[in-house]
């Protein structure tokens, strides 16, 4: 029975070594296929650490170029968040008169609570 015991000790050592590697979670570059251009790209160890530190779960679906292009599309030609904020403000008045320059329908009914600060015309 001596031989079997030795074999099981060797097995145990192998298992320990394996467990150690898993505990450290060694990062490796991952090859991912881009959903936009169908090219393979590397999700590097550095990027993975960045995602991990930012608390971003999962992996990017797009390569750097397509990610950048998508960002540009979302920002509608630069300006970033600033132009988005302005656009939303302007957009609110549209539909009711000419972009906020129409006649105040509440004033017509006689119950506009904004008075002089109303952005619609009181005629």
N, C-alpha and C positions, 0 to 999 in steps of 0.2 A: 504493500500500500504506500511505500515511501515515494515512489515515482509520481503517483497521482497528486500527492500533496505539493510536491515541487512544481508541477505543472499548474496547479491552481494558484500558487503564489505568483508565478510569472504572469498568469492571466490578470490577477489583481493589480500587479504593477502596471500593466498595459492600460487597464481601465483608469487607474489613477492619473496616468499621464494624459489620457484623453480628456478626463474631467477638468484638468488644469487648463488645457487649451480653451475649452468651452467657457470656463469662468472668466478668462481675460477677454473673450469675444474679440478675436483678432479681426480687424477690418481689412477687407480686400476690395480692390477695384471690381465693380460689377459692370458687365456689358448689358446695356438696355437698348431696345429697339424703339426709336422715336415714333410717336403716333402720327406726327405731321408729315415728316419727310421719309419715314421708313428706313433711315440710316441707323446703324448701330453706333452707340456712343458710350463712353466710359463714365460711370458714376464713380468718381475717384474717392479714395479714402478721405481726403481733405473735405470734399463736398458732403460725404456722409457724416463726418464729424460736425460740420456746419449745420446740417439739417438736424442732427441729434441735439446740438447745443441750443438751437432755436426752438426745439420742441416740435419740429415738423415730422410727422409720421409718414412712413411710406417712402417711395422713390419718385424722382421726376419722370414724367411721361415723355418729355421732349428733350432734344439735345439743346445745347446752349444757344445755338443760332435760332432755333424755333421758339425757345423760351423767350428770347429777346424780342423776336418778331411778334409773338403773342402779346407781350407787354406793350409794345408799340401800338398794336391794334387796339388794345384796351384803353390806352391813354389817348387815342385819337390824335396822333401827330404831335406828341410832345406836350410840355406844359405840366404833365403829371396831374397830381391831385388838385393843384390850384385851379386849373381851368375847369375841372370837373365840378368843383364847388360853385364857381361862378355860374356855370351852365345851368345847374339845378335851380339856382335862385331866379335866373331869368325865366326859366321854363314854367314856373308856377303860374304866372299871370296869363300865359298863352291860352287861347281858346275862348276866354271871356274878353271880347274886345281885342284891339290890336296890341297884344303883348303888354297889357296893363294900362294902355292909354284910352281904353273905351269908357263908356258912360257907366257909372256905378249903378247896378240894378237894385241894390239895397237902398240907395239914395232915392231912386225913383219910387220905391215903395214907402219911403219916408222913415226908414229905420237903419241908416248906416251909422255904426257906432264909432267909426274912425274919424269923422269930421274932416278937418283940414289935412290930417295926415294920411287920408285915404289915397291910394295910388290911382284910383279911377276918377273920372271927371264927374263933378256934381253940376249937372245942367238941368 
